[in-house]
Amino acid sequence: MEIIEKIQLLDAWISEAKDYKERALLVAAKTLLLEQAKRIEQTHGELDGRMWSPENWAK
């Protein structure tokens, strides 16, 4: 399941939540998922940058 699908699913659950605690938990889960996705993307960028660094080409 892609990140977009997971977020859409969480959004649907959030809109259907009737209890404050349930809604708060789902919103926190969505926030966590978005933060993890951002960090994964940053790590991919860092890895790409390190692999293409001219300093490492001679090694």
VOZA-7464 format. One record per atom (N, C-alpha, C): x, y, z; residue in three letters; atom name. Coordinates in steps of 0.2 Angstrom, whole numbers, plus 5000, padded with zeros to 4 digits. Example, Ala and Ser with C-alpha at 12.3 -4.5 7.8 and 13.67 -1.06 7.14 Angstrom:
# VOZA-7464
<r><c1>5066</c1><c2>4972</c2><c3>5039</c3><res>Ala</res><atom>N</atom></r>
<r><c1>5062</c1><c2>4978</c2><c3>5039</c3><res>Ala</res><atom>CA</atom></r>
<r><c1>5066</c1><c2>4984</c2><c3>5039</c3><res>Ala</res><atom>C</atom></r>
<r><c1>5064</c1><c2>4989</c2><c3>5035</c3><res>Ser</res><atom>N</atom></r>
<r><c1>5068</c1><c2>4995</c2><c3>5036</c3><res>Ser</res><atom>CA</atom></r>
<r><c1>5064</c1><c2>5000</c2><c3>5039</c3><res>Ser</res><atom>C</atom></r>
END
This chain:
# VOZA-7464
<r><c1>5004</c1><c2>4994</c2><c3>5000</c3><res>Met</res><atom>N</atom></r>
<r><c1>5000</c1><c2>5000</c2><c3>5000</c3><res>Met</res><atom>CA</atom></r>
<r><c1>5004</c1><c2>5006</c2><c3>5000</c3><res>Met</res><atom>C</atom></r>
<r><c1>5003</c1><c2>5011</c2><c3>4995</c3><res>Glu</res><atom>N</atom></r>
<r><c1>5007</c1><c2>5017</c2><c3>4995</c3><res>Glu</res><atom>CA</atom></r>
<r><c1>5005</c1><c2>5022</c2><c3>5000</c3><res>Glu</res><atom>C</atom></r>
<r><c1>5010</c1><c2>5026</c2><c3>5002</c3><res>Ile</res><atom>N</atom></r>
<r><c1>5009</c1><c2>5031</c2><c3>5007</c3><res>Ile</res><atom>CA</atom></r>
<r><c1>5002</c1><c2>5035</c2><c3>5006</c3><res>Ile</res><atom>C</atom></r>
<r><c1>5001</c1><c2>5037</c2><c3>4999</c3><res>Ile</res><atom>N</atom></r>
<r><c1>4995</c1><c2>5041</c2><c3>4998</c3><res>Ile</res><atom>CA</atom></r>
<r><c1>4989</c1><c2>5037</c2><c3>5000</c3><res>Ile</res><atom>C</atom></r>
<r><c1>4989</c1><c2>5031</c2><c3>4998</c3><res>Glu</res><atom>N</atom></r>
<r><c1>4983</c1><c2>5027</c2><c3>5000</c3><res>Glu</res><atom>CA</atom></r>
<r><c1>4982</c1><c2>5026</c2><c3>5008</c3><res>Glu</res><atom>C</atom></r>
<r><c1>4987</c1><c2>5026</c2><c3>5011</c3><res>Lys</res><atom>N</atom></r>
<r><c1>4987</c1><c2>5025</c2><c3>5018</c3><res>Lys</res><atom>CA</atom></r>
<r><c1>4984</c1><c2>5032</c2><c3>5021</c3><res>Lys</res><atom>C</atom></r>
<r><c1>4987</c1><c2>5037</c2><c3>5019</c3><res>Ile</res><atom>N</atom></r>
<r><c1>4984</c1><c2>5044</c2><c3>5021</c3><res>Ile</res><atom>CA</atom></r>
<r><c1>4977</c1><c2>5045</c2><c3>5019</c3><res>Ile</res><atom>C</atom></r>
<r><c1>4975</c1><c2>5043</c2><c3>5014</c3><res>Gln</res><atom>N</atom></r>
<r><c1>4968</c1><c2>5043</c2><c3>5012</c3><res>Gln</res><atom>CA</atom></r>
<r><c1>4963</c1><c2>5039</c2><c3>5016</c3><res>Gln</res><atom>C</atom></r>
<r><c1>4966</c1><c2>5033</c2><c3>5018</c3><res>Leu</res><atom>N</atom></r>
<r><c1>4962</c1><c2>5028</c2><c3>5022</c3><res>Leu</res><atom>CA</atom></r>
<r><c1>4962</c1><c2>5031</c2><c3>5029</c3><res>Leu</res><atom>C</atom></r>
<r><c1>4967</c1><c2>5034</c2><c3>5032</c3><res>Leu</res><atom>N</atom></r>
<r><c1>4967</c1><c2>5038</c2><c3>5038</c3><res>Leu</res><atom>CA</atom></r>
<r><c1>4962</c1><c2>5044</c2><c3>5038</c3><res>Leu</res><atom>C</atom></r>
<r><c1>4962</c1><c2>5047</c2><c3>5033</c3><res>Asp</res><atom>N</atom></r>
<r><c1>4957</c1><c2>5053</c2><c3>5032</c3><res>Asp</res><atom>CA</atom></r>
<r><c1>4950</c1><c2>5051</c2><c3>5032</c3><res>Asp</res><atom>C</atom></r>
<r><c1>4949</c1><c2>5045</c2><c3>5029</c3><res>Ala</res><atom>N</atom></r>
<r><c1>4942</c1><c2>5042</c2><c3>5029</c3><res>Ala</res><atom>CA</atom></r>
<r><c1>4940</c1><c2>5040</c2><c3>5036</c3><res>Ala</res><atom>C</atom></r>
<r><c1>4945</c1><c2>5037</c2><c3>5040</c3><res>Trp</res><atom>N</atom></r>
<r><c1>4943</c1><c2>5035</c2><c3>5047</c3><res>Trp</res><atom>CA</atom></r>
<r><c1>4942</c1><c2>5041</c2><c3>5051</c3><res>Trp</res><atom>C</atom></r>
<r><c1>4947</c1><c2>5046</c2><c3>5050</c3><res>Ile</res><atom>N</atom></r>
<r><c1>4946</c1><c2>5052</c2><c3>5054</c3><res>Ile</res><atom>CA</atom></r>
<r><c1>4939</c1><c2>5055</c2><c3>5053</c3><res>Ile</res><atom>C</atom></r>
<r><c1>4937</c1><c2>5055</c2><c3>5047</c3><res>Ser</res><atom>N</atom></r>
<r><c1>4930</c1><c2>5059</c2><c3>5046</c3><res>Ser</res><atom>CA</atom></r>
<r><c1>4924</c1><c2>5054</c2><c3>5049</c3><res>Ser</res><atom>C</atom></r>
<r><c1>4926</c1><c2>5048</c2><c3>5050</c3><res>Glu</res><atom>N</atom></r>
<r><c1>4920</c1><c2>5044</c2><c3>5052</c3><res>Glu</res><atom>CA</atom></r>
<r><c1>4921</c1><c2>5043</c2><c3>5060</c3><res>Glu</res><atom>C</atom></r>
<r><c1>4926</c1><c2>5045</c2><c3>5063</c3><res>Ala</res><atom>N</atom></r>
<r><c1>4927</c1><c2>5044</c2><c3>5070</c3><res>Ala</res><atom>CA</atom></r>
<r><c1>4922</c1><c2>5048</c2><c3>5074</c3><res>Ala</res><atom>C</atom></r>
<r><c1>4919</c1><c2>5045</c2><c3>5079</c3><res>Lys</res><atom>N</atom></r>
<r><c1>4914</c1><c2>5048</c2><c3>5083</c3><res>Lys</res><atom>CA</atom></r>
<r><c1>4916</c1><c2>5050</c2><c3>5090</c3><res>Lys</res><atom>C</atom></r>
<r><c1>4921</c1><c2>5047</c2><c3>5092</c3><res>Asp</res><atom>N</atom></r>
<r><c1>4924</c1><c2>5048</c2><c3>5098</c3><res>Asp</res><atom>CA</atom></r>
<r><c1>4930</c1><c2>5052</c2><c3>5098</c3><res>Asp</res><atom>C</atom></r>
<r><c1>4931</c1><c2>5057</c2><c3>5102</c3><res>Tyr</res><atom>N</atom></r>
<r><c1>4937</c1><c2>5062</c2><c3>5102</c3><res>Tyr</res><atom>CA</atom></r>
<r><c1>4944</c1><c2>5058</c2><c3>5103</c3><res>Tyr</res><atom>C</atom></r>
<r><c1>4944</c1><c2>5053</c2><c3>5107</c3><res>Lys</res><atom>N</atom></r>
<r><c1>4950</c1><c2>5049</c2><c3>5108</c3><res>Lys</res><atom>CA</atom></r>
<r><c1>4952</c1><c2>5045</c2><c3>5102</c3><res>Lys</res><atom>C</atom></r>
<r><c1>4947</c1><c2>5042</c2><c3>5099</c3><res>Glu</res><atom>N</atom></r>
<r><c1>4948</c1><c2>5039</c2><c3>5092</c3><res>Glu</res><atom>CA</atom></r>
<r><c1>4951</c1><c2>5043</c2><c3>5087</c3><res>Glu</res><atom>C</atom></r>
<r><c1>4948</c1><c2>5049</c2><c3>5086</c3><res>Arg</res><atom>N</atom></r>
<r><c1>4950</c1><c2>5054</c2><c3>5081</c3><res>Arg</res><atom>CA</atom></r>
<r><c1>4957</c1><c2>5057</c2><c3>5083</c3><res>Arg</res><atom>C</atom></r>
<r><c1>4958</c1><c2>5058</c2><c3>5089</c3><res>Ala</res><atom>N</atom></r>
<r><c1>4965</c1><c2>5061</c2><c3>5091</c3><res>Ala</res><atom>CA</atom></r>
<r><c1>4970</c1><c2>5055</c2><c3>5089</c3><res>Ala</res><atom>C</atom></r>
<r><c1>4969</c1><c2>5049</c2><c3>5091</c3><res>Leu</res><atom>N</atom></r>
<r><c1>4974</c1><c2>5044</c2><c3>5089</c3><res>Leu</res><atom>CA</atom></r>
<r><c1>4975</c1><c2>5043</c2><c3>5082</c3><res>Leu</res><atom>C</atom></r>
<r><c1>4970</c1><c2>5044</c2><c3>5078</c3><res>Leu</res><atom>N</atom></r>
<r><c1>4970</c1><c2>5043</c2><c3>5070</c3><res>Leu</res><atom>CA</atom></r>
<r><c1>4974</c1><c2>5049</c2><c3>5068</c3><res>Leu</res><atom>C</atom></r>
<r><c1>4973</c1><c2>5055</c2><c3>5070</c3><res>Val</res><atom>N</atom></r>
<r><c1>4976</c1><c2>5061</c2><c3>5068</c3><res>Val</res><atom>CA</atom></r>
<r><c1>4984</c1><c2>5061</c2><c3>5070</c3><res>Val</res><atom>C</atom></r>
<r><c1>4985</c1><c2>5058</c2><c3>5076</c3><res>Ala</res><atom>N</atom></r>
<r><c1>4992</c1><c2>5057</c2><c3>5078</c3><res>Ala</res><atom>CA</atom></r>
<r><c1>4996</c1><c2>5052</c2><c3>5073</c3><res>Ala</res><atom>C</atom></r>
<r><c1>4992</c1><c2>5047</c2><c3>5071</c3><res>Ala</res><atom>N</atom></r>
<r><c1>4995</c1><c2>5042</c2><c3>5067</c3><res>Ala</res><atom>CA</atom></r>
<r><c1>4996</c1><c2>5045</c2><c3>5060</c3><res>Ala</res><atom>C</atom></r>
<r><c1>4992</c1><c2>5049</c2><c3>5058</c3><res>Lys</res><atom>N</atom></r>
<r><c1>4993</c1><c2>5052</c2><c3>5051</c3><res>Lys</res><atom>CA</atom></r>
<r><c1>4999</c1><c2>5057</c2><c3>5052</c3><res>Lys</res><atom>C</atom></r>
<r><c1>5000</c1><c2>5060</c2><c3>5057</c3><res>Thr</res><atom>N</atom></r>
<r><c1>5005</c1><c2>5065</c2><c3>5058</c3><res>Thr</res><atom>CA</atom></r>
<r><c1>5012</c1><c2>5061</c2><c3>5058</c3><res>Thr</res><atom>C</atom></r>
<r><c1>5012</c1><c2>5055</c2><c3>5061</c3><res>Leu</res><atom>N</atom></r>
<r><c1>5018</c1><c2>5051</c2><c3>5062</c3><res>Leu</res><atom>CA</atom></r>
<r><c1>5019</c1><c2>5048</c2><c3>5055</c3><res>Leu</res><atom>C</atom></r>
<r><c1>5014</c1><c2>5046</c2><c3>5051</c3><res>Leu</res><atom>N</atom></r>
<r><c1>5015</c1><c2>5043</c2><c3>5045</c3><res>Leu</res><atom>CA</atom></r>
<r><c1>5018</c1><c2>5048</c2><c3>5040</c3><res>Leu</res><atom>C</atom></r>
<r><c1>5016</c1><c2>5054</c2><c3>5040</c3><res>Leu</res><atom>N</atom></r>
<r><c1>5019</c1><c2>5060</c2><c3>5036</c3><res>Leu</res><atom>CA</atom></r>
<r><c1>5026</c1><c2>5061</c2><c3>5038</c3><res>Leu</res><atom>C</atom></r>
<r><c1>5027</c1><c2>5062</c2><c3>5044</c3><res>Glu</res><atom>N</atom></r>
<r><c1>5034</c1><c2>5063</c2><c3>5047</c3><res>Glu</res><atom>CA</atom></r>
<r><c1>5039</c1><c2>5057</c2><c3>5044</c3><res>Glu</res><atom>C</atom></r>
<r><c1>5037</c1><c2>5051</c2><c3>5045</c3><res>Gln</res><atom>N</atom></r>
<r><c1>5041</c1><c2>5046</c2><c3>5043</c3><res>Gln</res><atom>CA</atom></r>
<r><c1>5042</c1><c2>5046</c2><c3>5035</c3><res>Gln</res><atom>C</atom></r>
<r><c1>5037</c1><c2>5048</c2><c3>5031</c3><res>Ala</res><atom>N</atom></r>
<r><c1>5038</c1><c2>5048</c2><c3>5024</c3><res>Ala</res><atom>CA</atom></r>
<r><c1>5043</c1><c2>5054</c2><c3>5022</c3><res>Ala</res><atom>C</atom></r>
<r><c1>5042</c1><c2>5059</c2><c3>5026</c3><res>Lys</res><atom>N</atom></r>
<r><c1>5047</c1><c2>5065</c2><c3>5025</c3><res>Lys</res><atom>CA</atom></r>
<r><c1>5054</c1><c2>5063</c2><c3>5026</c3><res>Lys</res><atom>C</atom></r>
<r><c1>5055</c1><c2>5059</c2><c3>5032</c3><res>Arg</res><atom>N</atom></r>
<r><c1>5062</c1><c2>5057</c2><c3>5034</c3><res>Arg</res><atom>CA</atom></r>
<r><c1>5065</c1><c2>5052</c2><c3>5029</c3><res>Arg</res><atom>C</atom></r>
<r><c1>5060</c1><c2>5047</c2><c3>5027</c3><res>Ile</res><atom>N</atom></r>
<r><c1>5063</c1><c2>5042</c2><c3>5022</c3><res>Ile</res><atom>CA</atom></r>
<r><c1>5065</c1><c2>5046</c2><c3>5015</c3><res>Ile</res><atom>C</atom></r>
<r><c1>5061</c1><c2>5051</c2><c3>5013</c3><res>Glu</res><atom>N</atom></r>
<r><c1>5063</c1><c2>5055</c2><c3>5007</c3><res>Glu</res><atom>CA</atom></r>
<r><c1>5070</c1><c2>5058</c2><c3>5008</c3><res>Glu</res><atom>C</atom></r>
<r><c1>5071</c1><c2>5061</c2><c3>5014</c3><res>Gln</res><atom>N</atom></r>
<r><c1>5077</c1><c2>5065</c2><c3>5015</c3><res>Gln</res><atom>CA</atom></r>
<r><c1>5083</c1><c2>5060</c2><c3>5015</c3><res>Gln</res><atom>C</atom></r>
<r><c1>5082</c1><c2>5054</c2><c3>5018</c3><res>Thr</res><atom>N</atom></r>
<r><c1>5087</c1><c2>5049</c2><c3>5018</c3><res>Thr</res><atom>CA</atom></r>
<r><c1>5089</c1><c2>5047</c2><c3>5011</c3><res>Thr</res><atom>C</atom></r>
<r><c1>5084</c1><c2>5046</c2><c3>5007</c3><res>His</res><atom>N</atom></r>
<r><c1>5085</c1><c2>5044</c2><c3>5000</c3><res>His</res><atom>CA</atom></r>
<r><c1>5089</c1><c2>5049</c2><c3>4997</c3><res>His</res><atom>C</atom></r>
<r><c1>5088</c1><c2>5056</c2><c3>4998</c3><res>Gly</res><atom>N</atom></r>
<r><c1>5091</c1><c2>5061</c2><c3>4995</c3><res>Gly</res><atom>CA</atom></r>
<r><c1>5099</c1><c2>5061</c2><c3>4998</c3><res>Gly</res><atom>C</atom></r>
<r><c1>5099</c1><c2>5060</c2><c3>5004</c3><res>Glu</res><atom>N</atom></r>
<r><c1>5106</c1><c2>5060</c2><c3>5007</c3><res>Glu</res><atom>CA</atom></r>
<r><c1>5110</c1><c2>5054</c2><c3>5004</c3><res>Glu</res><atom>C</atom></r>
<r><c1>5107</c1><c2>5049</c2><c3>5003</c3><res>Leu</res><atom>N</atom></r>
<r><c1>5111</c1><c2>5043</c2><c3>5001</c3><res>Leu</res><atom>CA</atom></r>
<r><c1>5113</c1><c2>5044</c2><c3>4993</c3><res>Leu</res><atom>C</atom></r>
<r><c1>5108</c1><c2>5047</c2><c3>4989</c3><res>Asp</res><atom>N</atom></r>
<r><c1>5110</c1><c2>5049</c2><c3>4983</c3><res>Asp</res><atom>CA</atom></r>
<r><c1>5116</c1><c2>5054</c2><c3>4982</c3><res>Asp</res><atom>C</atom></r>
<r><c1>5115</c1><c2>5059</c2><c3>4987</c3><res>Gly</res><atom>N</atom></r>
<r><c1>5121</c1><c2>5064</c2><c3>4987</c3><res>Gly</res><atom>CA</atom></r>
<r><c1>5127</c1><c2>5061</c2><c3>4989</c3><res>Gly</res><atom>C</atom></r>
<r><c1>5127</c1><c2>5056</c2><c3>4994</c3><res>Arg</res><atom>N</atom></r>
<r><c1>5134</c1><c2>5053</c2><c3>4996</c3><res>Arg</res><atom>CA</atom></r>
<r><c1>5137</c1><c2>5048</c2><c3>4990</c3><res>Arg</res><atom>C</atom></r>
<r><c1>5132</c1><c2>5045</c2><c3>4987</c3><res>Met</res><atom>N</atom></r>
<r><c1>5134</c1><c2>5040</c2><c3>4981</c3><res>Met</res><atom>CA</atom></r>
<r><c1>5137</c1><c2>5044</c2><c3>4976</c3><res>Met</res><atom>C</atom></r>
<r><c1>5135</c1><c2>5050</c2><c3>4974</c3><res>Trp</res><atom>N</atom></r>
<r><c1>5137</c1><c2>5054</c2><c3>4968</c3><res>Trp</res><atom>CA</atom></r>
<r><c1>5143</c1><c2>5059</c2><c3>4970</c3><res>Trp</res><atom>C</atom></r>
<r><c1>5145</c1><c2>5059</c2><c3>4976</c3><res>Ser</res><atom>N</atom></r>
<r><c1>5150</c1><c2>5064</c2><c3>4979</c3><res>Ser</res><atom>CA</atom></r>
<r><c1>5157</c1><c2>5062</c2><c3>4975</c3><res>Ser</res><atom>C</atom></r>
<r><c1>5160</c1><c2>5067</c2><c3>4972</c3><res>Pro</res><atom>N</atom></r>
<r><c1>5166</c1><c2>5067</c2><c3>4969</c3><res>Pro</res><atom>CA</atom></r>
<r><c1>5172</c1><c2>5064</c2><c3>4973</c3><res>Pro</res><atom>C</atom></r>
<r><c1>5171</c1><c2>5066</c2><c3>4980</c3><res>Glu</res><atom>N</atom></r>
<r><c1>5176</c1><c2>5064</c2><c3>4985</c3><res>Glu</res><atom>CA</atom></r>
<r><c1>5177</c1><c2>5056</c2><c3>4985</c3><res>Glu</res><atom>C</atom></r>
<r><c1>5171</c1><c2>5053</c2><c3>4984</c3><res>Asn</res><atom>N</atom></r>
<r><c1>5171</c1><c2>5045</c2><c3>4984</c3><res>Asn</res><atom>CA</atom></r>
<r><c1>5172</c1><c2>5042</c2><c3>4977</c3><res>Asn</res><atom>C</atom></r>
<r><c1>5173</c1><c2>5045</c2><c3>4972</c3><res>Trp</res><atom>N</atom></r>
<r><c1>5174</c1><c2>5042</c2><c3>4966</c3><res>Trp</res><atom>CA</atom></r>
<r><c1>5181</c1><c2>5039</c2><c3>4965</c3><res>Trp</res><atom>C</atom></r>
<r><c1>5186</c1><c2>5041</c2><c3>4968</c3><res>Ala</res><atom>N</atom></r>
<r><c1>5192</c1><c2>5038</c2><c3>4968</c3><res>Ala</res><atom>CA</atom></r>
<r><c1>5193</c1><c2>5032</c2><c3>4972</c3><res>Ala</res><atom>C</atom></r>
<r><c1>5188</c1><c2>5031</c2><c3>4977</c3><res>Lys</res><atom>N</atom></r>
<r><c1>5189</c1><c2>5025</c2><c3>4981</c3><res>Lys</res><atom>CA</atom></r>
<r><c1>5187</c1><c2>5019</c2><c3>4978</c3><res>Lys</res><atom>C</atom></r>
END
